[in-house]
Amino acid sequence: MAKKFNCDKCENGRITHYMHVDNGFCYKCNGTGKLSYDPTPKGNIEIDECLEKEYEEIKAEQEMIAKAEQGNWKCANNIEPDYWGE
């Protein structure tokens, strides 16, 4: 006998949020509440060290751009750097 898995969309074949439509009948499991396959997603991508390093580089670049824009704004408005404690 094949193993049955609980449906990830409903509870016992009914979706309570959609009771106003076809009495909440779940078409994914045909109203049984059980599936013949495992509904959990496969191949989830964990955050790699590469992706994390790339994220940190982008974050540092954005901070550098923000600081440069602030310096340009101060220069354009004739604000002395000493006034801001720099």
C-alpha contacts under 8 A as a table, 3 or more apart, distances in Angstrom:
res1	aa1	res2	aa2	distance
2	A	36	S	7.17
3	K	36	S	6.66
4	K	34	K	5.83
4	K	35	L	5.52
4	K	36	S	5.04
4	K	37	Y	6.94
5	F	34	K	5.37
5	F	35	L	5.00
5	F	36	S	6.25
5	F	37	Y	6.37
5	F	38	D	5.89
5	F	39	P	7.57
6	N	33	G	6.02
6	N	34	K	4.66
6	N	35	L	6.09
7	C	10	C	5.93
7	C	11	E	7.27
7	C	13	G	7.95
7	C	28	K	7.69
7	C	29	C	6.45
7	C	33	G	5.23
7	C	34	K	5.14
7	C	35	L	5.71
7	C	39	P	7.15
8	D	39	P	6.50
9	K	15	I	7.15
9	K	26	C	7.41
9	K	28	K	7.41
10	C	13	G	5.69
10	C	14	R	5.45
10	C	15	I	4.82
10	C	16	T	7.80
10	C	26	C	6.43
10	C	33	G	6.55
11	E	14	R	5.55
11	E	15	I	6.38
11	E	33	G	6.07
12	N	31	G	7.02
12	N	32	T	6.11
12	N	33	G	4.14
12	N	34	K	7.67
13	G	25	F	6.20
13	G	26	C	5.30
13	G	29	C	6.77
13	G	30	N	6.97
13	G	31	G	3.72
13	G	32	T	4.83
13	G	33	G	4.20
13	G	34	K	7.85
14	R	19	M	7.67
14	R	23	N	7.48
14	R	24	G	4.97
14	R	25	F	4.97
14	R	26	C	5.51
14	R	31	G	6.49
14	R	33	G	7.64
15	I	18	Y	5.52
15	I	19	M	6.51
15	I	24	G	4.70
15	I	25	F	6.45
15	I	26	C	6.27
16	T	19	M	5.25
16	T	24	G	6.01
17	H	20	H	7.97
17	H	24	G	7.22
18	Y	21	V	5.43
18	Y	22	D	7.86
18	Y	23	N	7.03
18	Y	24	G	4.60
18	Y	25	F	7.98
19	M	22	D	6.78
19	M	23	N	4.40
19	M	24	G	3.95
19	M	25	F	7.67
20	H	23	N	5.77
20	H	24	G	6.62
21	V	24	G	5.65
21	V	25	F	7.78
22	D	25	F	5.81
25	F	30	N	7.55
25	F	31	G	5.81
26	C	29	C	6.04
26	C	30	N	5.81
26	C	31	G	5.10
26	C	33	G	7.90
27	Y	30	N	4.65
27	Y	31	G	6.46
28	K	31	G	7.74
29	C	32	T	5.67
29	C	33	G	5.76
29	C	34	K	5.94
29	C	35	L	5.75
30	N	33	G	7.63
35	L	38	D	7.21
35	L	39	P	7.76
41	P	44	N	6.85
47	I	51	L	6.22
47	I	52	E	6.65
48	D	51	L	5.09
48	D	52	E	6.18
49	E	52	E	4.97
49	E	53	K	5.99
50	C	53	K	5.07
50	C	54	E	6.11
51	L	54	E	5.02
51	L	55	Y	6.08
52	E	55	Y	5.00
52	E	56	E	6.26
53	K	56	E	5.11
53	K	57	E	6.24
54	E	57	E	5.06
54	E	58	I	6.20
55	Y	58	I	5.18
55	Y	59	K	6.13
56	E	59	K	5.02
56	E	60	A	6.13
57	E	60	A	5.14
57	E	61	E	6.16
58	I	61	E	5.04
58	I	62	Q	6.15
59	K	62	Q	5.13
59	K	63	E	6.28
60	A	63	E	5.12
60	A	64	M	6.21
61	E	64	M	5.03
61	E	65	I	6.20
62	Q	65	I	5.08
62	Q	66	A	6.18
63	E	66	A	5.09
63	E	67	K	6.20
64	M	67	K	5.15
64	M	68	A	6.20
65	I	68	A	5.06
65	I	69	E	6.10
66	A	69	E	5.10
66	A	70	Q	6.19
67	K	70	Q	5.09
67	K	71	G	6.23
68	A	71	G	5.01
68	A	72	N	6.13
69	E	72	N	5.02
69	E	73	W	6.12
70	Q	73	W	5.05
70	Q	74	K	6.24
71	G	74	K	5.10
71	G	75	C	6.15
72	N	75	C	5.04
72	N	76	A	6.04
73	W	76	A	5.09
73	W	77	N	6.19
74	K	77	N	5.19
74	K	78	N	6.09
74	K	79	I	4.99
74	K	80	E	7.35
74	K	81	P	7.75
75	C	78	N	5.09
75	C	79	I	6.02
75	C	80	E	7.63
76	A	79	I	7.78
79	I	83	Y	7.25
80	E	83	Y	5.48
80	E	84	W	7.40
81	P	84	W	5.56
81	P	85	G	6.75
81	P	86	E	5.45
82	D	85	G	5.09
82	D	86	E	5.39
83	Y	86	E	7.47
